[in-house]
Amino acid sequence: MSEGAYAISEWHDTDEIYARLNELVKQPPRPIRRDKMAEFLRYFEERCQRSKALTDEAKRYIPGGVQHNLAFNYPFPLAIERAEGAYMWDVDGNRYIDFLQAGGPTVLGSNYAPVREQVLQVLEQCGPVTGLFHEYELKLAQLVNRYMPSVEMFRMLGSGTEAVMAAIRVARIFTGKKKIIKAGGAYHGWSDSMVYGLHIPGSRRYEAAGIPRSASAHTQEFYPNDLGHLRRLLLLNRLRGGTAAVILEPVGPESGTRPVPRDFNQRVRELCDEFGALLIFDEVVTGFRLGMGGAQGYFGVRPDLTVFGKCIAGGYPMAGGLGGRREIMMHLAAGIGSGHKRAYVGGTLSANPLSCVAGYYALLEMERTNAPVLAGRAGDRLCKGLQEIIERHHLPFVAYNQGSIVHLETAGLMLLDFRHPLKLARELKPRQHLMEEMGAAYMSQGIITLAGSRLYTSMADTDEVIDDALDRFETVLSSVE
Ligand SMILES: Cc1ncc(COP(=O)(O)O)c(C=O)c1O
């Protein structure tokens, strides 16, 4: 596929981004001026009372008051009532420009009517689930195969987390090896073996409370972009039973928060081939957001297995799937007595008609409307505008994007690492708080972000929406100390 079919108009200068990010992390955190921050926080007290009452009450019944670990809690979570296109409305009637986009799946914009109508039709016919095969399972699998030829076979699952679990299990069966290597800091869901090296490279089991050591005994992390480190792990593993798979987010850990050089995935492909390990692309975020061919199409690298989530159900629930080479995927054969040595995976609601019809029509609509590319153009415009504001105010912050995945680093939290433990211990909390404050300040100006540092754009983000958003960002960024 040509570059024109993808959301990324030009791959960034990765070295330059790291130079700027390193500069940001070297400096002390730069918060918003105290008087301005107090003003931003007053918004929540004055305009979000119903959200506050609801989420306060929710704390009595729901641990932490919210169900999602991405829900933004500072100063308190907002309760959302309505979402449409580029906007969300809270229960107090306030409107926000929505750069969370549900965490990534809605490249068409929220609650896209042509998909909703197809979903409603299926719901009227058979409800959300029957437990038996539905034609949309086939249609979706065929469509994914058409967009991504590496996906010779496809298994629908309930979430990205489940799909990663299935990928690891099937990789171990196929290769007869145990070790799984991931990039430090990458998030691949919350399964026992993957809560390892989360968010911060070198953090290994830092977040693994409640998980026995044995569960992640065969998980390893390499320092992001350090191919030498990856090679050393592969070499060592060769002496200890071998590597089943290397799992990567192809734009870099945390949706490209630690971006990769353009040829990185190809280099990893070569290493996997040299050491007989499978290459798993976690395309939970990039799958269809970067283009219908996914990151694998953009980079021209063929993984053995691909993990799907988010877009695979078009923003509807039960979004997970695994695809790849036929001879590997056959170890996921379903049905009683398949006769294979098989990975035991499944779920009552796996491949329900609702998720499959939603995914099928969402993908078709994304192709028809060129949504990934339009969302990417919106990301470019947003990123350029943010860079311009940052420069004009002489701020150390860094904005960069991979198409419709836009990063706005003000706290540099994700850039801390365990190679500098003293700095990490000293700065983790203040930088976390700075990120919370930035997120709250944006929200007070009518902008929802992912944790104050990432922005997903969608096809619904017209130039007017982006320019309006930039005016609002200006208000916040011009208030920094
Ligand atoms: C790259 C990546 N992999 C896996 C997952 C887990 O997917 P899910 O939340 O559907 O379990 C996520 C979720 O954000 C993700 O971003």
The ligand as an SDF file (V2000), in Angstrom:
LIG
                    3D

 16 16  0  0  0  0  0  0  0  0999 V2000
   -1.1540   -1.8140   23.0070 C   0  0  0  0  0  0  0  0  0  0  0  0
   -2.2200   -2.4060   23.8650 C   0  0  0  0  0  0  0  0  0  0  0  0
   -2.2760   -3.7330   24.0240 N   0  0  0  0  0  0  0  0  0  0  0  0
   -3.2260   -4.3200   24.7630 C   0  0  0  0  0  0  0  0  0  0  0  0
   -4.1900   -3.5730   25.3960 C   0  0  0  0  0  0  0  0  0  0  0  0
   -5.2470   -4.2410   26.2060 C   0  0  0  0  0  0  0  0  0  0  0  0
   -6.4610   -4.1980   25.5510 O   0  0  0  0  0  0  0  0  0  0  0  0
   -7.8370   -4.2910   26.3640 P   0  0  0  0  0  0  0  0  0  0  0  0
   -7.9730   -3.0170   27.1280 O   0  0  0  0  0  0  0  0  0  0  0  0
   -8.8870   -4.4720   25.3280 O   0  0  0  0  0  0  0  0  0  0  0  0
   -7.7160   -5.4720   27.2650 O   0  0  0  0  0  0  0  0  0  0  0  0
   -4.1810   -2.1810   25.2550 C   0  0  0  0  0  0  0  0  0  0  0  0
   -5.1990   -1.3530   25.9120 C   0  0  0  0  0  0  0  0  0  0  0  0
   -5.1750   -0.1640   25.9320 O   0  0  0  0  0  0  0  0  0  0  0  0
   -3.1630   -1.5740   24.4770 C   0  0  0  0  0  0  0  0  0  0  0  0
   -3.1090   -0.2410   24.3290 O   0  0  0  0  0  0  0  0  0  0  0  0
  1  2  1  0
  2  3  1  0
  2 15  2  0
  3  4  2  0
  4  5  1  0
  5  6  1  0
  5 12  2  0
  6  7  1  0
  7  8  1  0
  8  9  2  0
  8 10  1  0
  8 11  1  0
 12 13  1  0
 12 15  1  0
 13 14  2  0
 15 16  1  0
M  END
$$$$
